[in-house]
Amino acid sequence: MQPVSSYQIFPLGDSAITLDLGNVINEAVNRKVTALFHHLQKKPFDGMIEAIPAYSSLSIYFDVISLKKKVKEKTVYEWLKQELEKILN
C-alpha cells in the first residue's frame, strides 16, 4: 500500500478507533480506505472484532480486554495508532 500523506486517527469510545483520510470525495482516498480494509481482513490483529469502511474513513472495533492483556507498556489506543501508522507509512 502506498504511504498516506494526510490522516487523523482518533478513538471512537473505548473499543474502537477511526482512521479519517479527510472529508473529501476523492477516488484515490477511497481506494486507500478500501486497501486498508482488505489488508485488515486478510491480516487482522489479535483482538480485532471488525473493520467498517466508509468513503474516506475506516473504523476498527476491537476487544479492549484481550488487547489490554497484550499491550502492557502503552494504552490500547496508543498501540493501535502505532500499528495503523506502520501500515500507512
The first five atom37 places (N, CA, C, CB, O) and aatype in JSON, in Angstrom:
{
  "aatype": [12, 5, 14, 19, 15, 15, 18, 5, 9, 13, 14, 10, 7, 3, 15, 0, 9, 16, 10, 3, 10, 7, 2, 19, 9, 2, 6, 0, 19, 2, 1, 11, 19, 16, 0, 10, 13, 8, 8, 10, 5, 11, 11, 14, 13, 3, 7, 12, 9, 6, 0, 9, 14, 0, 18, 15, 15, 10, 15, 9, 18, 13, 3, 19, 9, 15, 10, 11, 11, 11, 19, 11, 6, 11, 16, 19, 18, 6, 17, 10, 11, 5, 6, 10, 6, 11, 9, 10, 2],
  "atom_mask": [
    [1, 1, 1, 1, 1],
    [1, 1, 1, 1, 1],
    [1, 1, 1, 1, 1],
    [1, 1, 1, 1, 1],
    [1, 1, 1, 1, 1],
    [1, 1, 1, 1, 1],
    [1, 1, 1, 1, 1],
    [1, 1, 1, 1, 1],
    [1, 1, 1, 1, 1],
    [1, 1, 1, 1, 1],
    [1, 1, 1, 1, 1],
    [1, 1, 1, 1, 1],
    [1, 1, 1, 0, 1],
    [1, 1, 1, 1, 1],
    [1, 1, 1, 1, 1],
    [1, 1, 1, 1, 1],
    [1, 1, 1, 1, 1],
    [1, 1, 1, 1, 1],
    [1, 1, 1, 1, 1],
    [1, 1, 1, 1, 1],
    [1, 1, 1, 1, 1],
    [1, 1, 1, 0, 1],
    [1, 1, 1, 1, 1],
    [1, 1, 1, 1, 1],
    [1, 1, 1, 1, 1],
    [1, 1, 1, 1, 1],
    [1, 1, 1, 1, 1],
    [1, 1, 1, 1, 1],
    [1, 1, 1, 1, 1],
    [1, 1, 1, 1, 1],
    [1, 1, 1, 1, 1],
    [1, 1, 1, 1, 1],
    [1, 1, 1, 1, 1],
    [1, 1, 1, 1, 1],
    [1, 1, 1, 1, 1],
    [1, 1, 1, 1, 1],
    [1, 1, 1, 1, 1],
    [1, 1, 1, 1, 1],
    [1, 1, 1, 1, 1],
    [1, 1, 1, 1, 1],
    [1, 1, 1, 1, 1],
    [1, 1, 1, 1, 1],
    [1, 1, 1, 1, 1],
    [1, 1, 1, 1, 1],
    [1, 1, 1, 1, 1],
    [1, 1, 1, 1, 1],
    [1, 1, 1, 0, 1],
    [1, 1, 1, 1, 1],
    [1, 1, 1, 1, 1],
    [1, 1, 1, 1, 1],
    [1, 1, 1, 1, 1],
    [1, 1, 1, 1, 1],
    [1, 1, 1, 1, 1],
    [1, 1, 1, 1, 1],
    [1, 1, 1, 1, 1],
    [1, 1, 1, 1, 1],
    [1, 1, 1, 1, 1],
    [1, 1, 1, 1, 1],
    [1, 1, 1, 1, 1],
    [1, 1, 1, 1, 1],
    [1, 1, 1, 1, 1],
    [1, 1, 1, 1, 1],
    [1, 1, 1, 1, 1],
    [1, 1, 1, 1, 1],
    [1, 1, 1, 1, 1],
    [1, 1, 1, 1, 1],
    [1, 1, 1, 1, 1],
    [1, 1, 1, 1, 1],
    [1, 1, 1, 1, 1],
    [1, 1, 1, 1, 1],
    [1, 1, 1, 1, 1],
    [1, 1, 1, 1, 1],
    [1, 1, 1, 1, 1],
    [1, 1, 1, 1, 1],
    [1, 1, 1, 1, 1],
    [1, 1, 1, 1, 1],
    [1, 1, 1, 1, 1],
    [1, 1, 1, 1, 1],
    [1, 1, 1, 1, 1],
    [1, 1, 1, 1, 1],
    [1, 1, 1, 1, 1],
    [1, 1, 1, 1, 1],
    [1, 1, 1, 1, 1],
    [1, 1, 1, 1, 1],
    [1, 1, 1, 1, 1],
    [1, 1, 1, 1, 1],
    [1, 1, 1, 1, 1],
    [1, 1, 1, 1, 1],
    [1, 1, 1, 1, 1]
  ],
  "atom_positions": [
    [[0.85, -1.18, 0.0], [0.0, 0.0, 0.0], [0.89, 1.24, 0.0], [-0.96, 0.0, 1.22], [1.88, 1.3, 0.73]],
    [[0.53, 2.23, -0.81], [1.31, 3.46, -0.88], [1.12, 4.28, 0.4], [0.91, 4.29, -2.11], [0.05, 4.23, 1.0]],
    [[2.17, 5.03, 0.82], [2.04, 5.85, 2.02], [0.91, 6.86, 1.9], [3.36, 6.57, 2.3], [0.63, 7.38, 0.82]],
    [[0.27, 7.13, 3.02], [-0.82, 8.11, 3.08], [-0.24, 9.39, 3.65], [-2.02, 7.59, 3.95], [0.42, 9.37, 4.69]],
    [[-0.47, 10.52, 2.97], [0.16, 11.76, 3.39], [-0.59, 12.48, 4.49], [0.3, 12.67, 2.21], [0.04, 13.06, 5.38]],
    [[-1.9, 12.47, 4.47], [-2.66, 13.24, 5.45], [-3.78, 12.38, 6.03], [-3.24, 14.52, 4.8], [-4.61, 11.84, 5.3]],
    [[-3.79, 12.27, 7.34], [-4.82, 11.48, 8.0], [-4.91, 11.87, 9.47], [-4.55, 9.97, 7.85], [-4.01, 12.5, 10.02]],
    [[-6.01, 11.47, 10.1], [-6.19, 11.62, 11.54], [-6.62, 10.27, 12.09], [-7.24, 12.73, 11.88], [-7.39, 9.55, 11.46]],
    [[-6.12, 9.93, 13.25], [-6.53, 8.72, 13.94], [-7.05, 9.15, 15.3], [-5.35, 7.68, 14.07], [-6.37, 9.86, 16.04]],
    [[-8.26, 8.72, 15.62], [-8.83, 9.11, 16.91], [-9.67, 7.98, 17.49], [-9.69, 10.38, 16.76], [-10.19, 7.14, 16.76]],
    [[-9.78, 7.96, 18.84], [-10.58, 6.91, 19.47], [-12.06, 7.11, 19.21], [-10.31, 6.86, 20.97], [-12.54, 8.24, 19.06]],
    [[-12.77, 6.01, 19.15], [-14.22, 6.03, 19.0], [-14.76, 5.25, 20.2], [-14.7, 5.4, 17.59], [-15.05, 4.06, 20.1]],
    [[-14.89, 5.94, 21.32], [-15.23, 5.26, 22.56], [-14.02, 4.51, 23.08], [0.0, 0.0, 0.0], [-12.88, 4.87, 22.77]],
    [[-14.25, 3.46, 23.87], [-13.13, 2.72, 24.44], [-12.82, 1.42, 23.7], [-13.41, 2.42, 25.88], [-11.87, 0.72, 24.06]],
    [[-13.6, 1.1, 22.68], [-13.36, -0.17, 21.99], [-13.36, -0.05, 20.47], [-14.41, -1.17, 22.4], [-13.65, -1.01, 19.76]],
    [[-13.03, 1.14, 19.98], [-12.92, 1.34, 18.53], [-11.97, 2.51, 18.26], [-14.32, 1.61, 17.89], [-11.73, 3.36, 19.12]],
    [[-11.46, 2.52, 17.06], [-10.57, 3.59, 16.61], [-10.96, 3.93, 15.18], [-9.04, 3.17, 16.72], [-11.34, 3.05, 14.41]],
    [[-10.87, 5.2, 14.82], [-11.22, 5.63, 13.47], [-10.02, 6.26, 12.79], [-12.4, 6.61, 13.5], [-9.3, 7.08, 13.38]],
    [[-9.81, 5.88, 11.56], [-8.81, 6.48, 10.69], [-9.57, 7.33, 9.69], [-7.9, 5.4, 9.98], [-10.38, 6.81, 8.92]],
    [[-9.31, 8.63, 9.69], [-10.0, 9.56, 8.8], [-9.0, 10.13, 7.8], [-10.69, 10.71, 9.61], [-8.01, 10.76, 8.2]],
    [[-9.24, 9.9, 6.53], [-8.34, 10.39, 5.48], [-8.8, 11.71, 4.89], [-8.22, 9.36, 4.38], [-8.3, 12.12, 3.84]],
    [[-9.75, 12.36, 5.53], [-10.2, 13.67, 5.07], [-11.64, 13.65, 4.66], [0.0, 0.0, 0.0], [-12.16, 12.64, 4.2]],
    [[-12.28, 14.76, 4.83], [-13.69, 14.9, 4.48], [-13.81, 15.33, 3.02], [-14.41, 15.91, 5.43], [-14.24, 16.44, 2.72]],
    [[-13.39, 14.43, 2.13], [-13.37, 14.74, 0.71], [-13.97, 13.58, -0.09], [-11.92, 15.02, 0.23], [-13.97, 12.43, 0.35]],
    [[-14.48, 13.92, -1.25], [-14.91, 12.91, -2.21], [-13.79, 12.8, -3.23], [-16.31, 13.28, -2.89], [-13.63, 13.66, -4.09]],
    [[-13.01, 11.72, -3.11], [-11.82, 11.57, -3.92], [-11.59, 10.07, -4.11], [-10.59, 12.27, -3.27], [-11.49, 9.33, -3.13]],
    [[-11.49, 9.63, -5.34], [-11.33, 8.2, -5.61], [-10.04, 7.64, -5.03], [-11.36, 7.95, -7.1], [-10.03, 6.49, -4.57]],
    [[-8.97, 8.41, -5.04], [-7.69, 7.93, -4.5], [-7.81, 7.68, -3.0], [-6.56, 8.94, -4.79], [-7.29, 6.68, -2.49]],
    [[-8.48, 8.57, -2.3], [-8.69, 8.39, -0.86], [-9.53, 7.15, -0.61], [-9.39, 9.64, -0.25], [-9.21, 6.35, 0.28]],
    [[-10.59, 6.97, -1.38], [-11.45, 5.81, -1.22], [-10.69, 4.51, -1.5], [-12.66, 5.91, -2.15], [-10.9, 3.51, -0.82]],
    [[-9.81, 4.52, -2.49], [-9.0, 3.33, -2.78], [-8.09, 2.99, -1.6], [-8.17, 3.55, -4.06], [-7.87, 1.82, -1.3]],
    [[-7.54, 4.02, -0.94], [-6.68, 3.78, 0.21], [-7.46, 3.18, 1.37], [-6.0, 5.08, 0.65], [-6.99, 2.26, 2.05]],
    [[-8.67, 3.7, 1.61], [-9.53, 3.14, 2.66], [-9.83, 1.68, 2.34], [-10.85, 3.95, 2.79], [-9.74, 0.82, 3.22]],
    [[-10.19, 1.41, 1.1], [-10.53, 0.05, 0.68], [-9.32, -0.88, 0.81], [-11.05, 0.04, -0.76], [-9.45, -2.03, 1.24]],
    [[-8.14, -0.4, 0.44], [-6.93, -1.21, 0.54], [-6.61, -1.54, 2.0], [-5.73, -0.48, -0.1], [-6.25, -2.68, 2.31]],
    [[-6.76, -0.57, 2.88], [-6.51, -0.82, 4.3], [-7.54, -1.8, 4.86], [-6.52, 0.49, 5.09], [-7.2, -2.68, 5.65]],
    [[-8.79, -1.64, 4.46], [-9.85, -2.55, 4.89], [-9.51, -3.99, 4.48], [-11.22, -2.13, 4.29], [-9.6, -4.9, 5.3]],
    [[-9.12, -4.18, 3.23], [-8.78, -5.53, 2.74], [-7.53, -6.07, 3.44], [-8.56, -5.5, 1.22], [-7.45, -7.27, 3.73]],
    [[-6.58, -5.2, 3.72], [-5.38, -5.61, 4.45], [-5.77, -6.16, 5.83], [-4.39, -4.43, 4.59], [-5.28, -7.21, 6.25]],
    [[-6.64, -5.44, 6.53], [-7.06, -5.87, 7.87], [-7.94, -7.12, 7.82], [-7.8, -4.75, 8.57], [-7.96, -7.9, 8.78]],
    [[-8.66, -7.31, 6.74], [-9.46, -8.53, 6.6], [-8.55, -9.75, 6.42], [-10.43, -8.41, 5.41], [-8.83, -10.83, 6.93]],
    [[-7.45, -9.55, 5.68], [-6.52, -10.65, 5.44], [-5.59, -10.9, 6.63], [-5.69, -10.37, 4.2], [-5.22, -12.03, 6.92]],
    [[-5.22, -9.81, 7.32], [-4.28, -9.9, 8.44], [-4.83, -9.14, 9.65], [-2.9, -9.34, 8.03], [-4.27, -8.11, 10.03]],
    [[-5.89, -9.64, 10.25], [-6.42, -8.94, 11.43], [-5.46, -9.07, 12.61], [-7.82, -9.5, 11.81], [-4.76, -10.08, 12.74]],
    [[-5.44, -8.07, 13.45], [-4.62, -8.16, 14.65], [-5.41, -8.9, 15.74], [-4.19, -6.73, 15.15], [-6.64, -8.95, 15.7]],
    [[-4.69, -9.48, 16.69], [-5.35, -10.18, 17.79], [-6.29, -9.22, 18.51], [-4.31, -10.77, 18.78], [-5.88, -8.12, 18.89]],
    [[-7.52, -9.62, 18.7], [-8.49, -8.78, 19.39], [-9.37, -7.96, 18.47], [0.0, 0.0, 0.0], [-10.32, -7.33, 18.92]],
    [[-9.06, -7.95, 17.17], [-9.9, -7.19, 16.24], [-11.25, -7.88, 16.08], [-9.2, -7.04, 14.86], [-11.32, -9.09, 15.88]],
    [[-12.31, -7.1, 16.18], [-13.66, -7.63, 16.01], [-14.12, -7.43, 14.57], [-14.65, -6.96, 16.99], [-14.52, -8.38, 13.9]],
    [[-14.05, -6.19, 14.11], [-14.42, -5.91, 12.72], [-13.91, -4.54, 12.31], [-15.95, -5.99, 12.52], [-13.63, -3.68, 13.15]],
    [[-13.78, -4.36, 11.01], [-13.43, -3.07, 10.42], [-14.59, -2.65, 9.54], [-12.08, -3.16, 9.59], [-15.14, -3.45, 8.78]],
    [[-14.96, -1.38, 9.65], [-16.1, -0.86, 8.89], [-15.63, 0.32, 8.05], [-17.28, -0.45, 9.84], [-15.33, 1.39, 8.59]],
    [[-15.57, 0.14, 6.73], [-15.14, 1.24, 5.87], [-16.28, 2.19, 5.55], [-14.54, 0.69, 4.59], [-17.43, 1.79, 5.41]],
    [[-15.93, 3.45, 5.43], [-16.82, 4.47, 4.87], [-16.06, 5.03, 3.66], [-17.19, 5.62, 5.94], [-15.0, 4.51, 3.31]],
    [[-16.57, 6.06, 3.03], [-15.92, 6.55, 1.8], [-14.49, 7.02, 2.06], [-16.74, 7.69, 1.2], [-13.58, 6.67, 1.32]],
    [[-14.3, 7.81, 3.12], [-12.96, 8.35, 3.38], [-12.46, 8.05, 4.79], [-12.96, 9.84, 3.15], [-11.54, 8.72, 5.28]],
    [[-13.05, 7.07, 5.45], [-12.59, 6.7, 6.79], [-12.8, 5.2, 7.02], [-13.34, 7.52, 7.86], [-13.51, 4.52, 6.28]],
    [[-12.15, 4.73, 8.07], [-12.27, 3.32, 8.44], [-12.33, 3.26, 9.96], [-11.08, 2.47, 7.88], [-11.45, 3.78, 10.64]],
    [[-13.36, 2.62, 10.49], [-13.47, 2.4, 11.93], [-13.17, 0.94, 12.22], [-14.89, 2.8, 12.46], [-13.63, 0.04, 11.52]],
    [[-12.39, 0.74, 13.26], [-11.96, -0.61, 13.62], [-12.39, -0.88, 15.06], [-10.41, -0.77, 13.45], [-12.0, -0.17, 15.98]],
    [[-13.19, -1.92, 15.22], [-13.68, -2.31, 16.55], [-12.83, -3.45, 17.07], [-15.18, -2.71, 16.5], [-12.4, -4.33, 16.31]],
    [[-12.58, -3.44, 18.37], [-11.69, -4.43, 18.97], [-12.16, -4.79, 20.37], [-10.26, -3.91, 19.0], [-12.94, -4.08, 20.99]],
    [[-11.65, -5.94, 20.84], [-11.91, -6.41, 22.19], [-10.86, -5.78, 23.1], [-11.88, -7.98, 22.28], [-9.71, -6.21, 23.14]],
    [[-11.27, -4.75, 23.84], [-10.32, -3.99, 24.64], [-9.69, -4.84, 25.74], [-11.03, -2.78, 25.26], [-8.53, -4.62, 26.09]],
    [[-10.41, -5.79, 26.28], [-9.87, -6.63, 27.36], [-8.74, -7.52, 26.85], [-10.98, -7.5, 27.98], [-7.69, -7.62, 27.49]],
    [[-8.93, -8.16, 25.7], [-7.86, -9.02, 25.17], [-6.65, -8.2, 24.75], [-8.37, -9.84, 23.98], [-5.51, -8.65, 24.9]],
    [[-6.87, -7.0, 24.21], [-5.73, -6.16, 23.82], [-5.01, -5.61, 25.04], [-6.2, -5.02, 22.92], [-3.79, -5.47, 25.03]],
    [[-5.76, -5.29, 26.09], [-5.14, -4.75, 27.31], [-4.17, -5.77, 27.9], [-6.23, -4.37, 28.34], [-3.13, -5.4, 28.45]],
    [[-4.51, -7.06, 27.8], [-3.61, -8.11, 28.29], [-2.33, -8.18, 27.46], [-4.32, -9.47, 28.28], [-1.25, -8.45, 27.99]],
    [[-2.46, -7.92, 26.17], [-1.32, -7.99, 25.26], [-0.45, -6.74, 25.34], [-1.8, -8.19, 23.82], [0.78, -6.83, 25.3]],
    [[-1.08, -5.59, 25.46], [-0.39, -4.3, 25.42], [-0.25, -3.8, 26.86], [-1.17, -3.26, 24.54], [-1.21, -3.31, 27.45]],
    [[0.95, -3.91, 27.4], [1.13, -3.55, 28.8], [1.83, -2.21, 28.98], [1.91, -4.62, 29.5], [1.58, -1.5, 29.95]],
    [[2.71, -1.86, 28.06], [3.51, -0.65, 28.23], [2.84, 0.62, 27.7], [4.83, -0.83, 27.54], [3.32, 1.72, 27.97]],
    [[1.75, 0.49, 26.96], [1.05, 1.63, 26.37], [-0.45, 1.46, 26.58], [1.38, 1.78, 24.85], [-0.91, 0.41, 27.02]],
    [[-1.19, 2.51, 26.25], [-2.64, 2.34, 26.22], [-2.99, 1.58, 24.94], [-3.39, 3.73, 26.28], [-2.21, 1.56, 23.99]],
    [[-4.15, 0.97, 24.92], [-4.59, 0.24, 23.73], [-4.67, 1.21, 22.55], [-5.97, -0.44, 23.97], [-4.27, 0.86, 21.44]],
    [[-5.2, 2.41, 22.78], [-5.29, 3.42, 21.72], [-3.91, 3.73, 21.14], [-5.95, 4.71, 22.25], [-3.73, 3.74, 19.93]],
    [[-2.92, 3.98, 22.01], [-1.57, 4.31, 21.53], [-0.98, 3.16, 20.71], [-0.65, 4.64, 22.71], [-0.35, 3.39, 19.68]],
    [[-1.19, 1.93, 21.19], [-0.67, 0.77, 20.47], [-1.32, 0.63, 19.1], [-0.89, -0.5, 21.29], [-0.63, 0.44, 18.1]],
    [[-2.65, 0.74, 19.06], [-3.36, 0.61, 17.77], [-2.97, 1.73, 16.81], [-4.87, 0.62, 18.0], [-2.79, 1.49, 15.62]],
    [[-2.86, 2.94, 17.33], [-2.45, 4.07, 16.48], [-1.08, 3.8, 15.87], [-2.43, 5.39, 17.3], [-0.87, 4.03, 14.68]],
    [[-0.17, 3.31, 16.67], [1.17, 3.0, 16.18], [1.13, 1.89, 15.12], [2.09, 2.58, 17.34], [1.82, 1.98, 14.1]],
    [[0.33, 0.86, 15.35], [0.21, -0.23, 14.38], [-0.39, 0.26, 13.06], [-0.64, -1.36, 14.96], [0.07, -0.13, 11.99]],
    [[-1.42, 1.11, 13.14], [-2.01, 1.66, 11.91], [-1.01, 2.53, 11.16], [-3.27, 2.48, 12.24], [-0.93, 2.48, 9.93]],
    [[-0.24, 3.33, 11.9], [0.75, 4.2, 11.25], [1.83, 3.38, 10.54], [1.39, 5.14, 12.27], [2.35, 3.81, 9.52]],
    [[2.17, 2.22, 11.08], [3.14, 1.34, 10.4], [2.58, 0.91, 9.04], [3.46, 0.09, 11.27], [3.31, 0.87, 8.05]],
    [[1.3, 0.58, 9.01], [0.67, 0.15, 7.76], [0.57, 1.32, 6.78], [-0.73, -0.44, 8.03], [0.8, 1.15, 5.59]],
    [[0.23, 2.5, 7.29], [0.01, 3.67, 6.43], [1.3, 4.23, 5.86], [-0.7, 4.74, 7.2], [1.3, 4.8, 4.77]],
    [[2.39, 4.08, 6.56], [3.66, 4.66, 6.12], [4.51, 3.59, 5.56], [4.39, 5.38, 7.25], [5.63, 3.84, 5.13]]
  ]
}
